[in-house]
Amino acid sequence: MITLDLTRFMETKGIQYPLQFLIQAGFTYHTANRLLRNQIIKLNYKHLEKLCLLFNCTPNDLLSWTPPSSLNGAEKLMLYKLAGRKRKGSLVSKLIQLPEDKIDQLSQMLDKLASENNS
């Protein structure tokens, strides 16, 4: 099953108050609450586009997939890239726990990734 996994995504972005964040971004309380609780029957393309513009991401970044247990060979499917995306905890909280030398290493790695991405 494909789901909109906004809570996971916003948690990794360090957004502490997701509901308030979405409301400030222009979503109604009702819509923001349903999006965060994944209580949507169908995803409105306007909402999906608004989220992607807000976070500068693609729809794939916001989606997760749980393969049905009856499906054999799911790891061979392109959709499998969305499976098992269960990052827990904010990246910021993880950074706080790193020693200074590791933060320097991470900073260099991030600079390298950013330059590759801009090329």
Secondary structure, DSSP 4 states (H G I P E B T S, - for coil): -EEE-HHHHHHHTT-S-HHHHHHHTT--HHHHHHHHTT--SS--HHHHHHHHHHHT--HHHHEEE---TT-TTGGGSGGGGGBT----S-HHHHHHHS-HHHHHHHHHHHHHHHHHHH-
